[in-house]
Amino acid sequence: MDEPVTTPEQPAPPSNPAESGLPPEAQGETNGGPLGCCLGITVGILISVLLGVIGLGPLVASAMVFLIHTDAITNTRIATAFFALIGAILGAYFGWKIGKRLYREYEPPVIKDRTRKPKTRTKEAKL
């Protein structure tokens, strides 16, 4: 007997005309992952550099003296940069996860028209 012919499913065209101009990876569900990632990188770098400058940088630099034979301040800078890199990576990962949960795309609120209507003058006031 005849078997039904199956065709590969093609993605449905975007319902929003503004969405059709976007690249394929930007079409679809919107979430706060990228925003959370940017915020996570910023916070991760700030916290890790703070920790690197306050105490962990010199501690790691004293351990690195056997690997890299430079002066102490250079080793401290290298250790702090290492902490900043690790902080940026961890901040981006956790920021993406948190951003997807917290930041959502919502429908814009309906705003009432609050323009003032011109006052009508009475006939007596016009004369």
N, CA, C and O of each residue as an XYZ file, in Angstrom:
508
protein
N       0.828     -1.179      0.000
C       0.000      0.000      0.000
C       0.873      1.243      0.000
O       2.090      1.183      0.178
N       0.218      2.348     -0.202
C       0.947      3.616     -0.216
C       1.216      4.080      1.206
O       0.323      4.076      2.053
N       2.463      4.482      1.460
C       2.827      5.012      2.772
C       2.795      6.525      2.710
O       3.135      7.117      1.686
N       2.386      7.155      3.807
C       2.363      8.617      3.787
C       3.786      9.171      3.672
O       4.725      8.662      4.284
N       3.907     10.201      2.890
C       5.205     10.829      2.681
C       5.437     11.824      3.822
O       4.613     12.700      4.085
N       6.553     11.664      4.472
C       6.875     12.592      5.565
C       7.928     13.568      5.089
O       8.898     13.196      4.428
N       7.723     14.791      5.428
C       8.699     15.827      5.091
C       9.319     16.339      6.380
O       8.655     16.379      7.416
N      10.573     16.727      6.325
C      11.181     17.255      7.550
C      10.502     18.542      7.971
O      10.164     19.400      7.155
N      10.316     18.638      9.267
C       9.645     19.832      9.783
C      10.543     21.047      9.647
O      11.724     21.015      9.991
N       9.961     22.104      9.145
C      10.693     23.356      9.054
C      10.217     24.258     10.177
O       9.049     24.200     10.563
N      11.106     25.092     10.709
C      10.690     25.962     11.792
C       9.590     26.914     11.336
O       9.593     27.412     10.210
N       8.670     27.144     12.229
C       7.563     28.040     11.923
C       8.086     29.460     11.753
O       9.010     29.869     12.456
N       7.502     30.213     10.826
C       7.961     31.596     10.670
C       7.629     32.399     11.926
O       6.618     32.132     12.576
N       8.462     33.376     12.274
C       8.206     34.153     13.480
C       6.890     34.913     13.384
O       6.540     35.457     12.338
N       6.173     34.936     14.500
C       4.879     35.604     14.511
C       5.031     37.120     14.548
O       4.148     37.844     14.089
N       6.131     37.596     15.085
C       6.380     39.018     15.201
C       7.213     39.467     14.001
O       8.272     38.891     13.752
N       6.763     40.491     13.240
C       7.548     40.912     12.078
C       8.915     41.482     12.460
O       9.860     41.378     11.678
N       9.036     42.076     13.638
C      10.325     42.606     14.061
C      11.297     41.479     14.365
O      12.509     41.661     14.251
N      10.789     40.329     14.745
C      11.622     39.182     15.079
C      12.190     38.523     13.824
O      13.206     37.832     13.902
N      11.555     38.722     12.671
C      12.022     38.078     11.448
C      13.349     38.660     10.973
O      14.075     37.994     10.235
N      13.681     39.874     11.371
C      14.939     40.496     10.986
C      16.110     40.058     11.834
O      17.251     40.414     11.538
N      15.855     39.290     12.887
C      16.913     38.842     13.781
C      17.578     37.585     13.234
O      16.962     36.838     12.474
N      18.835     37.346     13.615
C      19.466     36.086     13.209
C      18.765     34.905     13.870
O      18.065     35.086     14.867
N      18.938     33.707     13.336
C      18.201     32.536     13.864
C      18.446     32.266     15.336
O      17.531     31.833     16.036
N      19.673     32.512     15.836
C      19.930     32.216     17.238
C      19.270     33.226     18.176
O      19.123     32.957     19.368
N      18.872     34.387     17.648
C      18.229     35.388     18.492
C      16.714     35.272     18.463
O      16.031     35.924     19.253
N      16.180     34.458     17.573
C      14.736     34.284     17.512
C      14.307     33.254     18.546
O      15.058     32.332     18.864
N      13.135     33.407     19.051
C      12.617     32.428     20.005
C      12.473     33.019     21.387
O      12.257     34.219     21.556
N      12.597     32.147     22.373
C      12.373     32.543     23.762
C      13.408     33.568     24.223
O      14.605     33.423     23.976
N      12.929     34.575     24.878
C      13.809     35.599     25.420
C      13.970     35.352     26.902
O      12.992     35.127     27.614
N      15.212     35.394     27.366
C      15.457     35.243     28.796
C      16.564     36.194     29.204
O      17.163     36.863     28.362
N      16.828     36.250     30.476
C      17.815     37.184     31.004
C      19.196     36.599     31.141
O      20.014     37.135     31.889
N      19.489     35.511     30.440
C      20.801     34.905     30.526
C      21.940     35.837     30.163
O      22.897     35.945     30.930
N      21.878     36.525     29.008
C      22.972     37.430     28.654
C      23.138     38.593     29.627
O      24.262     38.986     29.939
N      22.034     39.141     30.102
C      22.130     40.228     31.069
C      22.725     39.737     32.380
O      23.574     40.407     32.968
N      22.286     38.583     32.835
C      22.850     38.007     34.050
C      24.320     37.675     33.885
O      25.095     37.797     34.833
N      24.711     37.255     32.683
C      26.112     36.940     32.413
C      26.964     38.194     32.515
O      28.035     38.166     33.121
N      26.505     39.292     31.932
C      27.265     40.553     32.004
C      27.383     41.037     33.447
O      28.459     41.441     33.889
N      26.287     40.995     34.164
C      26.330     41.416     35.564
C      27.201     40.470     36.393
O      27.917     40.914     37.291
N      27.143     39.176     36.099
C      27.956     38.200     36.816
C      29.439     38.387     36.572
O      30.241     38.232     37.492
N      29.818     38.720     35.334
C      31.227     38.979     35.028
C      31.718     40.184     35.813
O      32.805     40.158     36.392
N      30.912     41.239     35.830
C      31.304     42.457     36.543
C      31.477     42.188     38.031
O      32.489     42.567     38.620
N      30.512     41.549     38.626
C      30.582     41.260     40.063
C      31.711     40.269     40.356
O      32.427     40.420     41.346
N      31.872     39.262     39.505
C      32.929     38.280     39.703
C      34.314     38.896     39.662
O      35.170     38.564     40.482
N      34.541     39.802     38.701
C      35.847     40.467     38.625
C      36.074     41.364     39.832
O      37.161     41.367     40.409
N      35.059     42.123     40.214
C      35.228     43.027     41.362
C      35.554     42.268     42.644
O      36.470     42.639     43.377
N      34.807     41.215     42.906
C      35.029     40.462     44.149
C      36.372     39.726     44.115
O      37.097     39.704     45.110
N      36.697     39.125     42.967
C      37.945     38.362     42.906
C      39.172     39.261     42.958
O      40.171     38.896     43.578
N      39.121     40.422     42.326
C      40.254     41.345     42.424
C      40.376     41.869     43.846
O      41.486     42.036     44.352
N      39.262     42.126     44.488
C      39.301     42.553     45.886
C      39.965     41.482     46.752
O      40.826     41.794     47.575
N      39.573     40.237     46.570
C      40.201     39.152     47.336
C      41.669     38.983     46.967
O      42.497     38.703     47.833
N      41.997     39.151     45.687
C      43.375     39.015     45.252
C      44.280     40.097     45.801
O      45.435     39.831     46.132
N      43.769     41.317     45.903
C      44.585     42.424     46.403
C      44.696     42.375     47.922
O      45.755     42.665     48.478
N      43.608     42.007     48.593
C      43.614     42.051     50.062
C      44.519     40.988     50.663
O      45.297     41.307     51.561
N      44.456     39.752     50.215
C      45.232     38.764     50.936
C      45.614     37.545     50.159
O      46.694     36.994     50.373
N      44.765     37.100     49.260
C      45.064     35.859     48.555
C      46.123     36.044     47.487
O      46.854     35.102     47.181
N      46.226     37.237     46.910
C      47.248     37.502     45.893
C      48.660     37.347     46.428
O      49.447     36.592     45.856
N      49.009     38.043     47.516
C      50.355     37.856     48.071
C      50.616     36.434     48.563
O      51.746     35.952     48.489
N      49.587     35.766     49.060
C      49.750     34.392     49.525
C      50.087     33.461     48.365
O      51.003     32.645     48.468
N      49.351     33.580     47.265
C      49.624     32.766     46.087
C      50.942     33.183     45.443
O      51.663     32.340     44.909
N      51.264     34.478     45.489
C      52.520     34.963     44.910
C      53.725     34.371     45.632
O      54.743     34.082     45.004
N      53.618     34.192     46.934
C      54.731     33.599     47.671
C      54.907     32.120     47.307
O      56.018     31.594     47.377
N      53.830     31.458     46.925
C      53.928     30.071     46.481
C      54.422     29.979     45.036
O      55.030     28.983     44.646
N      54.155     31.039     44.234
C      54.567     31.049     42.833
C      56.036     31.387     42.648
O      56.559     31.231     41.545
N      56.705     31.836     43.672
C      58.090     32.278     43.552
C      58.985     31.150     43.057
O      60.032     31.411     42.464
N      58.591     29.900     43.290
C      59.386     28.769     42.839
C      59.156     28.476     41.359
O      60.013     27.889     40.698
N      57.978     28.893     40.831
C      57.667     28.644     39.429
C      58.134     29.774     38.525
O      58.721     29.532     37.470
N      57.873     31.003     38.937
C      58.221     32.182     38.141
C      59.221     32.993     38.956
O      58.894     33.489     40.035
N      60.428     33.126     38.445
C      61.487     33.816     39.191
C      61.510     35.297     38.836
O      62.367     35.755     38.081
N      60.559     36.034     39.389
C      60.536     37.487     39.240
C      60.391     38.090     40.626
O      60.353     37.381     41.631
N      60.311     39.418     40.658
C      60.165     40.054     41.970
C      58.766     39.833     42.523
O      57.868     39.389     41.808
N      58.590     40.145     43.791
C      57.344     39.821     44.506
C      56.139     40.568     43.956
O      55.049     40.001     43.876
N      56.313     41.829     43.575
C      55.158     42.604     43.101
C      54.642     42.052     41.774
O      53.436     42.069     41.526
N      55.541     41.565     40.920
C      55.110     40.982     39.651
C      54.347     39.683     39.896
O      53.338     39.413     39.244
N      54.833     38.890     40.831
C      54.109     37.660     41.172
C      52.736     37.966     41.755
O      51.775     37.242     41.492
N      52.637     39.028     42.539
C      51.340     39.424     43.102
C      50.393     39.858     42.004
O      49.206     39.533     42.045
N      50.899     40.589     41.023
C      50.055     41.024     39.894
C      49.580     39.823     39.075
O      48.423     39.767     38.658
N      50.473     38.872     38.849
C      50.083     37.675     38.091
C      49.024     36.885     38.858
O      48.058     36.405     38.264
N      49.195     36.750     40.159
C      48.219     36.016     40.975
C      46.871     36.732     40.994
O      45.826     36.085     40.928
N      46.890     38.069     41.083
C      45.639     38.830     41.083
C      44.934     38.706     39.728
O      43.709     38.592     39.681
N      45.690     38.728     38.635
C      45.096     38.551     37.310
C      44.495     37.155     37.178
O      43.446     36.987     36.556
N      45.148     36.160     37.757
C      44.611     34.799     37.759
C      43.282     34.747     38.515
O      42.326     34.117     38.060
N      43.228     35.414     39.674
C      41.977     35.460     40.437
C      40.883     36.188     39.648
O      39.720     35.785     39.694
N      41.240     37.248     38.929
C      40.251     37.981     38.132
C      39.700     37.100     37.013
O      38.502     37.136     36.733
N      40.550     36.322     36.382
C      40.102     35.433     35.312
C      39.156     34.361     35.846
O      38.104     34.106     35.260
N      39.529     33.743     36.946
C      38.661     32.722     37.554
C      37.341     33.348     38.007
O      36.278     32.757     37.818
N      37.406     34.541     38.603
C      36.186     35.224     39.048
C      35.271     35.581     37.894
O      34.051     35.483     38.020
N      35.850     36.001     36.749
C      35.034     36.334     35.583
C      34.334     35.094     35.029
O      33.168     35.158     34.640
N      35.041     33.978     34.994
C      34.444     32.745     34.465
C      33.331     32.250     35.389
O      32.238     31.920     34.929
N      33.612     32.202     36.685
C      32.576     31.751     37.628
C      31.398     32.720     37.678
O      30.243     32.298     37.737
N      31.692     34.018     37.654
C      30.618     35.016     37.666
C      29.734     34.922     36.437
O      28.516     35.071     36.534
N      30.342     34.674     35.272
C      29.550     34.540     34.042
C      28.648     33.314     34.108
O      27.482     33.377     33.718
N      29.182     32.207     34.597
C      28.381     30.978     34.668
C      27.193     31.141     35.608
O      26.050     30.873     35.237
N      27.479     31.583     36.831
C      26.389     31.718     37.800
C      25.465     32.879     37.442
O      24.264     32.811     37.705
N      26.001     33.939     36.850
C      25.157     35.049     36.406
C      24.178     34.623     35.334
O      23.026     35.055     35.337
N      24.622     33.780     34.416
C      23.735     33.276     33.365
C      22.604     32.462     33.982
O      21.442     32.627     33.611
N      22.941     31.591     34.919
C      21.926     30.750     35.558
C      20.923     31.600     36.349
O      19.714     31.387     36.264
N      21.434     32.551     37.107
C      20.544     33.408     37.902
C      19.724     34.313     36.995
O      18.537     34.528     37.242
N      20.347     34.846     35.948
C      19.642     35.732     35.030
C      18.492     35.055     34.316
O      17.456     35.675     34.079
N      18.665     33.773     33.966
C      17.575     33.057     33.308
C      16.380     32.892     34.225
O      15.239     32.838     33.765
N      16.641     32.811     35.524
C      15.529     32.635     36.466
C      14.884     33.961     36.860
O      13.667     34.034     37.027
N      15.688     34.999     37.007
C      15.158     36.251     37.534
C      14.644     37.207     36.465
O      13.572     37.790     36.625
N      15.384     37.374     35.389
C      15.034     38.370     34.381
C      14.201     37.724     33.299
O      14.677     36.842     32.583
N      12.969     38.154     33.176
C      12.054     37.626     32.168
C      11.573     38.760     31.281
O      11.660     39.933     31.646
N      11.067     38.399     30.120
C      10.465     39.388     29.246
C       8.970     39.420     29.546
O       8.282     38.403     29.454
N       8.494     40.572     29.894
C       7.080     40.728     30.220
C       6.410     41.592     29.163
O       7.061     42.355     28.450
N       5.109     41.452     29.083
C       4.339     42.307     28.185
C       4.413     43.740     28.697
O       4.336     43.959     29.906
N       4.558     44.713     27.817
C       4.606     46.097     28.289
C       3.267     46.494     28.901
O       2.215     46.080     28.414
N       3.298     47.290     29.960
C       2.043     47.681     30.601
C       1.249     48.638     29.717
O       1.805     49.376     28.904
N      -0.050     48.602     29.901
C      -0.923     49.516     29.176
C      -0.950     50.836     29.946
O      -1.336     50.879     31.114
N      -0.538     51.898     29.284
C      -0.467     53.207     29.930
C      -1.666     54.029     29.478
O      -1.955     54.140     28.287
N      -2.347     54.595     30.449
C      -3.510     55.419     30.151
C      -3.056     56.737     29.535
O      -1.966     57.235     29.819
N      -3.912     57.285     28.690
C      -3.635     58.584     28.092
C      -3.900     59.655     29.143
O      -5.044     59.853     29.553
N      -2.867     60.335     29.575
C      -3.001     61.326     30.643
C      -2.809     62.747     30.149
O      -2.468     63.639     30.926
N      -3.023     62.960     28.875
C      -2.900     64.319     28.366
C      -4.107     65.126     28.840
O      -5.227     64.624     28.929
N      -3.840     66.360     29.131
C      -4.940     67.222     29.613
C      -5.819     67.650     28.448
O      -5.348     68.011     27.370
N      -7.091     67.595     28.712
C      -8.041     68.038     27.705
C      -8.210     69.544     27.843
O      -8.223     70.071     28.956
N      -8.338     70.232     26.723
C      -8.521     71.691     26.818
C      -9.847     72.014     27.509
O     -10.873     71.381     27.262
N      -9.788     73.008     28.373
C     -10.999     73.411     29.088
C     -11.903     74.185     28.142
O     -11.448     75.000     27.339
N     -13.183     73.912     28.257
C     -14.137     74.634     27.422
C     -14.589     75.875     28.184
O     -14.942     75.820     29.362
N     -14.565     76.959     27.490
C     -14.993     78.214     28.112
C     -16.493     78.416     27.903
O     -17.071     78.032     26.886
N     -17.067     79.016     28.881
C     -18.497     79.344     28.734
C     -18.623     80.578     27.868
O     -17.643     81.291     27.651
N     -19.819     80.833     27.374
C     -20.055     81.967     26.500
C     -19.808     83.289     27.226
O     -19.350     84.259     26.621
N     -20.106     83.323     28.500
C     -19.931     84.567     29.256
C     -18.447     84.917     29.405
O     -18.089     86.095     29.402
N     -17.604     83.931     29.532
C     -16.173     84.194     29.708
C     -15.523     84.627     28.403
O     -14.501     85.313     28.427
N     -16.088     84.243     27.267
C     -15.516     84.616     25.971
C     -15.749     86.103     25.663
O     -14.933     86.713     24.972
N     -16.800     86.677     26.141
C     -17.130     88.068     25.827
C     -16.317     88.979     26.607
O     -16.455     90.195     26.477
